[in-house]
Amino acid sequence: MKQKVQSFGRFLSGMVMPNIGAFIAWGLLTALFIATGWLPNEQLSGMVGPMLTYVLPILIAYQGGKMVGGDRGAVIGVIATVGVICGTEYTMLMGAMVMGPFAGWVIKQFDKAMEGKIKPGFEMLVNNFSIGIIGLILMIIGFYVVGPFMAAVLVILSGGVQVLVNNNLLPLISIFVEPAKVLFLNNAINHGIFTPLGIENVKETGKSIFYMIETNPGAGTGVLLAYWMFARDKVTKDSAPGALIVHLLGGIHEIYFPYILMNPLLLLATIGGSVAAMFYNMIFNLGLTSPPSPGSVIAYVGMAPKGSTISVLISVVIAAVVSFIIAAPIVRMSGSKANLEDAQSQMKDMKAQSKGQAAGAPVDLRTIDRIVFACDAGMGSSAMGAAVVQRKLAAAGFENIKVSHASVSEVPKDAKLVICHQDLAARAMASAPGARVITITNFMNAPEYDALVNEITDARTNKHSEKETGDTYRSGLLLKKNILINHAPAAKEDIIREIGKIFHEGGYTTEKYTQAMLDKEPVFNTAIGNGLAIPHGIESMRGEIKNSGLVIMTFPEGIDWGGETVKLVIGIAAIGEEHMDVLTKIADACDSEEAVDEIVAKSVDEIYDMFKRQ
């Protein structure tokens, strides 16, 4: 049941988060140009109403329809939602959240029913008219049924909240909000509930206190400060400052959730900080012009109406101070048992929807050149996680592997490796069915990051066991026994056969790879100048390579290699695109005849050390 609630919450936030830029534009438009704004302008303020009434709901409906029914779902979601918008005087964000996905589901079911039944040549006709006719029907239903119904729901919710406001009890809503945030329902609460309610306030007064309930970064700041100052576990203590920066300035509240789960008593701190800030906000009649997203202190203060910037900043400070005062003794008394690893395990128990850490199809890590990091909206947490993984890959020498971030609903279908939060695994696999999906629970300190880097390292340095390869391969791109100095002169073909035999007997290639190298020479003479030859197989036979490897031979007196005099021969067997990296490094080492002569004069140990460094 808990997982279903979380999934529903993430679905709601998934409709809103990609459109946050539009909300910010509307918020700035309101803050600047309405009569009480920073720069009152009657003409420009005329855009506030249409953007709120039409643009924001339509964007949400488009995204919701697309999440369920793809591009056709997006179009019909917009059509149907126009009826909801016109069917009531209220702003229909919640109506769009219902009608957009529903319309997407309807057209998806229609397409399934018609699959294989449309005569060739009539596809476009059926597709276009089906959206037009079904969309019109749903628009009428939205006008007469869904719009009035959602308006009634909004009235009930507004009335219930108004009771809390009239009785000065609104701050107590934090008792429910703060625990729900730790279950990763923060975006769903903020954008699914408080944003629609807040919009009605903004229409009347130009600001809303509802935007300040879930988004205040002060409560989480106090907890992270307490860990930074008083945590006894070194790993946790050292990680807290980085998490604090990401939370407070980056606005990624998810970063402090594991710290709460280390000790659930810290919910008292976040609840206390939030309640104190909300009492302050009510006393001084504060509000924001638009939902601050991401919930950083910069965005929070940036959405303050004219004349209340300092007052809004004080709200953050109050939440942080109260939260810190409550959290400090809890952290100090928690001893050394609480650590991030425990919290991550706890989160897996609470939130796991997928079994294990990885799912989906296998991927060849020897050739992977792109990783996609996915989150709800493809902005905050995924951008942060992608940056962390990119740094770890670069530190391990894999700068050529690029890590991008995307919304989980827009992961490229050809993606081979996707990283996402556990709750999003099913959606990630639906977006990229052929991908391997690695799930995490902590965006900054996930152990899965290091495990992935180690796995890539192992794959690319050929750390396979005899059982895995089924041959005599013992690991290593270059072995000393495969460096043959002062080799006796021989014909090019005989040398290639000897290299092929070494590769085959060493477990690097199949027996067929020898012929692949021989077939390469008529197409491309592998003597490339400076007294160097680099025999390797034709592209179509690269599948005969099991493990990347090198064989090095030196001929001090030189040999004939298809009309070229060669003193250094380096046989190459490389998996995927590794040969390009290997060739680049060999070219750097052999950039002149003098450099090749120096290599030829070296001992086995000296050549081994040199190429290992390369």
C-alpha distance (Angstrom), angle and dihedral (degrees) to the residues before:
residue distance angle dihedral
M1 . . .
K2 3.80 . .
Q3 3.79 91.1 .
K4 3.82 91.1 50.8
V5 3.81 90.5 52.2
Q6 3.81 90.5 49.4
S7 3.79 92.4 48.0
F8 3.80 91.0 49.0
G9 3.79 90.4 49.2
R10 3.77 92.3 50.2
F11 3.79 90.2 48.5
L12 3.80 90.6 54.7
S13 3.79 92.7 48.2
G14 3.80 89.9 45.4
M15 3.80 89.1 64.7
V16 3.80 93.7 51.3
M17 3.80 106.1 35.1
P18 3.84 97.6 68.1
N19 3.80 87.6 55.0
I20 3.79 98.2 49.4
G21 3.80 90.2 111.0
A22 3.81 89.2 63.0
F23 3.82 90.7 50.2
I24 3.79 90.1 51.2
A25 3.81 91.0 49.0
W26 3.80 89.8 51.3
G27 3.81 91.2 46.2
L28 3.79 92.8 51.1
L29 3.81 90.4 45.6
T30 3.79 88.7 53.9
A31 3.81 95.5 43.6
L32 3.78 93.6 48.9
F33 3.79 108.8 36.6
I34 3.81 112.8 26.9
A35 3.80 117.1 100.7
T36 3.81 93.0 -91.6
G37 3.81 94.5 38.7
W38 3.78 131.8 110.8
L39 3.82 94.0 -96.4
P40 3.83 107.5 20.4
N41 3.80 111.5 -149.7
E42 3.78 120.5 167.6
Q43 3.80 95.2 -160.5
L44 3.81 97.0 48.0
S45 3.79 92.3 42.5
G46 3.80 86.7 61.9
M47 3.81 87.7 76.7
V48 3.80 92.8 60.8
G49 3.82 95.0 77.8
P50 3.83 99.4 46.4
M51 3.79 92.2 45.3
L52 3.79 90.9 50.9
T53 3.79 96.1 41.9
Y54 3.79 99.9 42.4
V55 3.80 115.9 7.1
L56 3.81 100.6 52.1
P57 3.83 97.4 44.1
I58 3.81 91.7 44.2
L59 3.82 91.8 51.1
I60 3.80 90.1 50.6
A61 3.80 91.8 47.2
Y62 3.80 91.0 49.1
Q63 3.81 92.0 52.1
G64 3.81 93.4 44.1
G65 3.79 92.9 49.1
K66 3.79 90.9 47.5
M67 3.81 92.9 50.8
V68 3.80 89.8 57.1
G69 3.80 105.8 29.0
G70 3.80 107.1 17.4
D71 3.80 120.5 -130.3
R72 3.81 93.3 -23.5
G73 3.76 89.3 50.1
A74 3.80 90.3 51.7
V75 3.81 93.0 53.7
I76 3.79 96.3 46.0
G77 3.82 90.1 43.6
V78 3.80 89.5 60.2
I79 3.82 92.9 46.4
A80 3.80 92.9 50.9
T81 3.80 93.5 45.2
V82 3.81 92.4 56.9
G83 3.80 86.7 68.3
V84 3.81 90.6 51.6
I85 3.81 91.3 49.5
C86 3.80 93.2 49.7
G87 3.80 93.4 43.2
T88 3.80 95.3 70.7
E89 3.78 141.9 26.5
Y90 3.81 92.6 -127.3
T91 3.79 124.5 93.4
M92 3.78 103.9 -97.4
L93 3.79 106.1 -145.4
M94 3.79 90.3 128.2
G95 3.80 90.3 44.1
A96 3.81 89.3 53.7
M97 3.82 89.9 50.3
V98 3.80 88.3 57.3
M99 3.79 102.6 36.4
G100 3.80 99.3 41.7
P101 3.83 96.5 58.0
F102 3.82 91.9 37.1
A103 3.80 92.1 54.9
G104 3.80 89.6 46.6
W105 3.79 89.9 52.9
V106 3.81 92.2 49.0
I107 3.80 94.4 53.1
K108 3.78 90.3 44.4
Q109 3.80 90.6 55.8
F110 3.79 90.4 47.2
D111 3.81 91.3 52.0
K112 3.80 90.7 50.1
A113 3.79 91.4 50.7
M114 3.83 91.8 49.8
E115 3.79 96.2 44.0
G116 3.81 109.8 128.4
K117 3.81 92.9 2.0
I118 3.80 101.0 89.1
K119 3.79 115.1 96.4
P120 3.81 115.4 -122.3
G121 3.78 111.5 -90.5
F122 3.80 94.2 27.1
E123 3.82 96.9 77.5
M124 3.80 97.0 99.8
L125 3.79 92.4 43.8
V126 3.80 92.9 51.8
N127 3.81 93.9 42.3
N128 3.79 95.0 51.2
F129 3.81 97.4 41.7
S130 3.81 92.4 44.7
I131 3.80 91.3 57.6
G132 3.80 91.4 43.6
I133 3.82 96.5 48.7
I134 3.81 98.7 37.7
G135 3.81 90.0 41.7
L136 3.80 91.0 54.1
I137 3.81 91.6 49.8
L138 3.81 91.2 49.7
M139 3.80 90.6 46.1
I140 3.82 90.1 56.4
I141 3.81 90.8 46.8
G142 3.79 88.6 49.7
F143 3.79 91.7 51.0
Y144 3.81 97.4 49.0
V145 3.82 102.7 28.2
V146 3.80 118.8 13.4
G147 3.82 97.4 40.0
P148 3.83 96.0 51.9
F149 3.81 91.3 41.0
M150 3.81 93.7 52.4
A151 3.80 89.5 45.3
A152 3.81 88.4 56.1
V153 3.82 90.5 49.1
L154 3.80 89.9 50.6
V155 3.80 91.0 49.8
I156 3.81 90.9 51.7
L157 3.81 93.0 47.9
S158 3.79 91.9 45.8
G159 3.78 90.6 48.3
G160 3.80 92.1 51.0
V161 3.79 92.2 49.2
Q162 3.79 90.7 45.1
V163 3.81 88.8 57.3
L164 3.80 88.4 56.2
V165 3.80 90.8 47.8
N166 3.83 94.1 47.7
N167 3.79 90.9 50.6
N168 3.82 93.8 43.3
L169 3.80 89.8 -116.5
L170 3.81 99.6 119.6
P171 3.83 92.5 103.8
L172 3.82 88.8 62.5
I173 3.81 88.9 68.4
S174 3.81 85.4 79.1
I175 3.82 87.6 73.0
F176 3.80 86.9 72.0
V177 3.80 100.0 30.6
E178 3.81 99.4 56.0
P179 3.84 96.7 53.6
A180 3.81 89.8 43.9
K181 3.81 90.1 53.8
V182 3.80 90.9 57.2
L183 3.81 87.4 56.8
F184 3.81 86.1 59.7
L185 3.80 93.3 -106.9
N186 3.80 92.4 122.4
N187 3.81 97.1 109.9
A188 3.78 92.5 42.9
I189 3.81 91.5 52.6
N190 3.77 94.8 44.2
H191 3.80 100.1 42.6
G192 3.79 99.6 24.9
I193 3.81 98.1 48.5
F194 3.80 115.6 6.9
T195 3.80 97.5 41.8
P196 3.84 95.1 58.3
L197 3.80 90.6 44.5
G198 3.79 92.1 46.0
I199 3.78 93.7 51.4
E200 3.80 90.8 62.6
N201 3.82 89.1 53.9
V202 3.80 92.5 48.8
K203 3.80 90.9 52.2
E204 3.79 89.0 57.2
T205 3.81 105.0 33.4
G206 3.80 106.9 11.3
K207 3.81 93.2 -114.6
S208 3.80 141.8 54.1
I209 3.79 134.3 -151.9
F210 3.81 89.2 -152.6
Y211 3.81 89.2 76.5
M212 3.83 88.6 61.2
I213 3.80 99.6 55.0
E214 3.80 105.4 75.8
T215 3.80 100.5 16.6
N216 3.83 102.0 58.1
P217 3.83 104.6 116.9
G218 3.80 93.1 -161.4
A219 3.82 98.1 89.4
G220 3.79 94.0 55.2
T221 3.80 90.5 42.7
G222 3.80 91.3 59.6
V223 3.81 92.3 52.7
L224 3.81 93.8 48.7
L225 3.80 91.0 47.7
A226 3.81 89.2 53.1
Y227 3.79 91.4 52.3
W228 3.80 91.2 46.8
M229 3.80 92.4 53.3
F230 3.80 104.6 32.9
A231 3.82 111.2 19.9
R232 3.82 112.6 122.7
D233 3.77 95.3 -160.9
K234 3.82 105.7 87.0
V235 3.80 96.0 -149.7
T236 3.79 91.7 52.3
K237 3.79 93.2 43.3
D238 3.80 92.9 49.9
S239 3.80 93.6 46.6
A240 3.81 95.2 50.8
P241 3.86 97.9 77.6
G242 3.80 92.6 53.6
A243 3.78 91.0 46.2
L244 3.81 89.6 49.2
I245 3.82 92.0 55.7
V246 3.80 92.4 47.8
H247 3.80 91.4 47.5
L248 3.80 101.0 42.0
L249 3.81 100.8 35.7
G250 3.79 100.9 21.6
G251 3.79 95.1 43.4
I252 3.82 94.9 -136.3
H253 3.80 100.5 141.0
E254 3.81 92.0 177.9
I255 3.80 87.9 76.5
Y256 3.81 93.6 75.3
F257 3.81 97.8 43.9
P258 3.84 94.5 88.7
Y259 3.81 89.2 52.3
I260 3.80 88.8 57.7
L261 3.79 91.4 48.6
M262 3.80 90.1 54.9
N263 3.77 85.5 69.2
P264 3.83 117.2 7.9
L265 3.80 89.2 -162.0
L266 3.79 85.3 78.5
L267 3.80 87.4 74.5
L268 3.81 83.3 79.4
A269 3.80 87.6 62.1
T270 3.80 96.3 50.1
I271 3.81 92.1 42.6
G272 3.80 91.0 48.4
G273 3.79 93.3 48.4
S274 3.78 93.0 46.9
V275 3.81 94.1 46.4
A276 3.82 91.9 49.5
A277 3.80 92.1 49.8
M278 3.80 91.8 47.7
F279 3.82 92.6 52.0
Y280 3.79 87.9 51.5
N281 3.81 91.2 48.2
M282 3.81 91.5 51.0
I283 3.80 94.4 46.9
F284 3.79 92.3 53.0
N285 3.82 95.1 36.2
L286 3.80 94.3 -121.9
G287 3.77 128.2 170.8
L288 3.80 143.1 153.4
T289 3.77 128.9 -116.5
S290 3.81 95.5 -133.2
P291 3.81 138.9 3.0
P292 3.83 108.3 -78.4
S293 3.78 106.3 -129.3
P294 2.89 125.1 -151.8
G295 3.79 90.3 30.1
S296 3.80 97.9 -123.4
V297 3.77 123.8 142.3
I298 3.82 87.3 -112.5
A299 3.81 93.9 56.3
Y300 3.80 91.5 39.6
V301 3.80 93.5 55.7
G302 3.80 91.8 37.1
M303 3.81 90.7 63.5
A304 3.81 92.2 54.4
P305 3.83 114.8 119.9
K306 3.78 120.4 -116.9
G307 3.78 112.3 -66.8
S308 3.83 97.5 15.3
T309 3.81 103.7 78.2
I310 3.81 95.1 109.0
S311 3.80 92.0 42.6
V312 3.79 91.5 53.1
L313 3.82 90.8 48.2
I314 3.81 89.2 52.7
S315 3.81 87.8 56.3
V316 3.81 88.8 61.0
V317 3.80 91.6 46.8
I318 3.82 92.2 50.6
A319 3.80 92.2 50.8
A320 3.81 91.2 48.3
V321 3.81 95.1 47.5
V322 3.80 95.6 47.2
S323 3.80 91.7 44.2
F324 3.82 91.2 49.4
I325 3.81 93.2 48.8
I326 3.81 90.9 53.6
A327 3.80 95.8 39.2
A328 3.82 99.0 47.2
P329 3.84 98.0 71.1
I330 3.82 91.3 40.3
V331 3.80 91.3 54.6
R332 3.82 92.8 44.1
M333 3.79 92.5 50.9
S334 3.80 94.6 44.8
G335 3.81 91.8 83.7
S336 3.78 123.3 -153.4
K337 3.79 98.1 -55.2
A338 3.77 96.4 84.9
N339 3.80 112.5 85.5
L340 3.75 139.9 147.0
E341 3.78 93.7 -101.0
D342 3.80 90.2 59.9
A343 3.79 89.9 48.5
Q344 3.77 92.6 50.4
S345 3.80 91.0 52.0
Q346 3.76 89.7 48.6
M347 3.78 91.2 51.2
K348 3.79 90.4 50.5
D349 3.80 89.9 54.5
M350 3.79 91.6 47.9
K351 3.75 100.5 41.3
A352 3.80 111.5 19.8
Q353 3.76 113.7 131.5
S354 3.74 96.3 160.9
K355 3.78 124.4 59.4
G356 3.77 114.3 -120.4
Q357 3.77 128.9 -6.5
A358 3.77 99.0 -72.3
A359 3.77 135.4 36.7
G360 3.75 140.0 169.4
A361 3.76 129.9 46.1
P362 3.81 125.1 -13.5
V363 3.79 117.1 -104.3
D364 3.79 131.3 -154.2
L365 3.79 102.4 -118.9
R366 3.77 90.2 -170.0
T367 3.80 90.8 72.1
I368 3.81 104.0 26.2
D369 3.82 111.5 125.8
R370 3.80 101.9 166.8
I371 3.80 135.5 49.3
V372 3.80 123.8 -174.1
F373 3.81 120.1 -149.1
A374 3.80 110.5 -158.5
C375 3.79 134.3 -166.0
D376 3.80 136.3 157.9
A377 3.78 96.2 -76.3
G378 3.79 104.1 11.7
M379 3.81 91.5 -122.1
G380 3.80 122.5 80.5
S381 3.78 115.0 23.2
S382 3.80 95.6 22.2
A383 3.80 92.6 51.3
M384 3.78 89.5 50.0
G385 3.80 93.5 47.1
A386 3.80 92.0 45.6
A387 3.80 90.1 54.0
V388 3.81 91.6 51.2
V389 3.81 93.1 49.5
Q390 3.81 91.7 45.4
R391 3.81 90.7 54.4
K392 3.79 92.1 49.0
L393 3.79 92.1 49.3
A394 3.81 91.7 48.0
A395 3.81 90.7 49.9
A396 3.81 88.7 53.6
G397 3.81 91.5 50.7
F398 3.81 98.3 -102.1
E399 3.81 99.4 121.1
N400 3.80 89.1 141.8
I401 3.81 91.4 67.5
K402 3.80 107.3 86.4
V403 3.80 121.9 -154.6
S404 3.81 115.7 -154.3
H405 3.80 129.4 179.8
A406 3.78 128.5 -135.2
S407 3.77 145.1 161.6
V408 3.79 110.0 -85.6
S409 3.79 89.4 -120.5
E410 3.81 91.1 53.9
V411 3.79 101.7 47.0
P412 3.83 105.8 139.2
K413 3.78 110.5 -100.6
D414 3.79 90.9 -131.6
A415 3.80 93.4 54.9
K416 3.80 112.1 129.1
L417 3.81 101.0 -168.8
V418 3.81 125.8 31.5
I419 3.81 129.6 179.4
C420 3.80 118.8 -161.1
H421 3.78 144.0 143.4
Q422 3.80 115.0 -75.2
D423 3.79 92.0 -111.0
L424 3.81 90.8 59.7
A425 3.81 98.4 49.0
A426 3.81 95.9 102.2
R427 3.80 92.7 49.0
A428 3.80 92.0 46.2
M429 3.81 91.3 52.8
A430 3.81 89.6 48.1
S431 3.82 90.7 53.4
A432 3.81 94.1 45.8
P433 3.82 108.3 22.1
G434 3.79 93.7 177.9
A435 3.79 95.8 51.3
R436 3.75 131.4 103.2
V437 3.81 107.5 -124.9
I438 3.80 120.3 -150.5
T439 3.79 113.1 -165.0
I440 3.80 127.0 -151.4
T441 3.78 138.2 -179.1
N442 3.82 101.5 -162.6
F443 3.78 117.9 53.0
M444 3.81 96.7 -161.3
N445 3.80 105.6 34.5
A446 3.80 105.1 24.5
P447 3.82 110.2 154.6
E448 3.79 86.8 -148.8
Y449 3.83 88.9 74.3
D450 3.79 93.6 62.2
A451 3.79 91.1 40.4
L452 3.82 90.0 55.1
V453 3.81 93.0 48.2
N454 3.81 90.0 49.2
E455 3.79 90.3 48.6
I456 3.80 91.6 51.8
T457 3.79 90.1 47.0
D458 3.78 91.2 51.4
A459 3.79 92.0 47.9
R460 3.78 93.8 49.4
T461 3.79 96.4 44.4
N462 3.80 90.0 47.6
K463 3.78 98.5 -119.3
H464 3.79 94.5 172.6
S465 3.77 126.8 145.0
E466 3.80 124.5 -127.9
K467 3.79 88.2 -107.2
E468 3.80 91.3 56.2
T469 3.81 96.3 48.1
G470 3.80 99.1 33.2
D471 3.80 91.2 -141.0
T472 3.78 142.8 74.1
Y473 3.79 96.1 -76.6
R474 3.81 110.8 138.4
S475 3.83 99.7 -178.9
G476 3.74 133.1 -97.6
L477 3.79 136.0 102.5
L478 3.80 88.8 -125.1
L479 3.81 128.3 23.7
K480 3.81 123.6 -170.4
K481 3.80 90.7 -125.8
N482 3.81 87.7 61.1
I483 3.82 92.3 59.7
L484 3.81 108.8 89.1
I485 3.81 113.5 -175.6
N486 3.80 127.5 -168.0
H487 3.76 90.3 15.5
A488 3.79 117.7 -171.7
P489 3.83 112.8 -103.4
A490 3.81 114.4 -98.8
A491 3.78 141.5 158.2
K492 3.77 117.5 -72.1
E493 3.81 92.9 -115.7
D494 3.82 92.3 51.6
I495 3.79 91.3 50.6
I496 3.81 90.9 50.3
R497 3.81 90.7 50.3
E498 3.81 90.2 51.0
I499 3.80 90.9 50.5
G500 3.81 90.3 48.2
K501 3.81 90.4 51.4
I502 3.83 91.1 51.8
F503 3.81 90.6 49.7
H504 3.79 92.9 48.0
E505 3.80 96.7 44.6
G506 3.80 90.6 45.2
G507 3.79 92.5 55.3
Y508 3.80 95.2 -112.8
T509 3.81 97.6 115.1
T510 3.77 144.6 3.5
E511 3.79 120.4 -99.5
K512 3.81 90.3 -100.2
Y513 3.81 92.4 67.7
T514 3.82 90.8 76.8
Q515 3.80 90.1 63.9
A516 3.82 89.0 45.0
M517 3.83 89.0 59.5
L518 3.79 92.1 46.7
D519 3.82 90.6 49.7
K520 3.80 90.1 52.9
E521 3.82 95.5 63.0
P522 3.85 98.7 66.8
V523 3.80 88.7 49.5
F524 3.81 96.9 42.7
N525 3.80 127.3 6.6
T526 3.80 102.3 -132.1
A527 3.81 92.4 -152.1
I528 3.80 98.0 105.1
G529 3.81 102.6 178.6
N530 3.81 137.8 -90.9
G531 3.82 88.3 74.5
L532 3.83 93.0 -65.5
A533 3.82 130.9 128.1
I534 3.79 124.7 -175.2
P535 3.82 109.6 -168.4
H536 3.81 113.7 -166.0
G537 3.79 138.1 152.1
I538 3.78 130.9 -84.9
E539 3.82 115.6 -93.4
S540 3.80 95.4 -110.3
M541 3.81 91.0 60.2
R542 3.79 97.1 51.9
G543 3.77 88.6 108.3
E544 3.80 87.9 71.5
I545 3.82 89.3 70.0
K546 3.81 114.6 96.9
N547 3.82 100.2 174.3
S548 3.79 133.1 7.8
G549 3.79 114.8 -104.6
L550 3.81 147.4 154.8
V551 3.81 133.3 -139.2
I552 3.81 115.8 -164.3
M553 3.80 125.0 -162.6
T554 3.82 128.4 177.1
F555 3.82 126.4 -155.1
P556 3.82 108.7 -173.6
E557 3.80 93.2 -171.2
G558 3.79 93.9 44.4
I559 3.81 131.2 -121.6
D560 3.78 134.9 -134.9
W561 3.79 114.2 -97.3
G562 3.77 108.7 -179.5
G563 3.79 93.3 -45.0
E564 3.82 95.1 -38.1
T565 3.81 125.3 102.9
V566 3.78 109.3 -124.4
K567 3.81 129.6 -170.8
L568 3.81 100.5 168.1
V569 3.80 124.0 47.2
I570 3.81 119.8 -173.5
G571 3.79 114.9 -175.1
I572 3.79 113.2 -154.5
A573 3.80 132.3 -156.6
A574 3.81 109.5 173.1
I575 3.78 131.3 168.9
G576 3.80 121.8 -131.5
E577 3.79 112.2 -28.0
E578 3.80 94.3 -23.3
H579 3.80 90.5 105.4
M580 3.81 89.4 70.4
D581 3.79 90.9 57.0
V582 3.81 91.3 44.8
L583 3.81 92.6 48.5
T584 3.79 91.5 49.3
K585 3.79 92.2 53.6
I586 3.82 92.8 45.4
A587 3.81 89.7 50.2
D588 3.80 90.1 52.6
A589 3.80 90.9 51.7
C590 3.82 93.8 46.1
D591 3.79 101.5 40.4
S592 3.82 94.6 135.5
E593 3.79 141.1 22.4
E594 3.79 88.7 -109.3
A595 3.80 90.8 55.5
V596 3.82 90.6 51.1
D597 3.81 91.1 48.4
E598 3.81 89.3 52.6
I599 3.82 90.7 52.7
V600 3.81 92.2 47.8
A601 3.82 89.8 53.6
K602 3.81 93.4 53.4
S603 3.80 128.6 98.3
V604 3.81 124.4 -114.0
D605 3.82 91.5 -99.2
E606 3.80 92.4 48.4
I607 3.83 93.2 49.8
Y608 3.80 90.7 45.7
D609 3.81 92.6 51.5
M610 3.79 91.8 45.4
F611 3.78 96.0 52.3
K612 3.78 92.8 41.1
R613 3.80 87.7 58.2
Q614 3.80 89.7 47.9
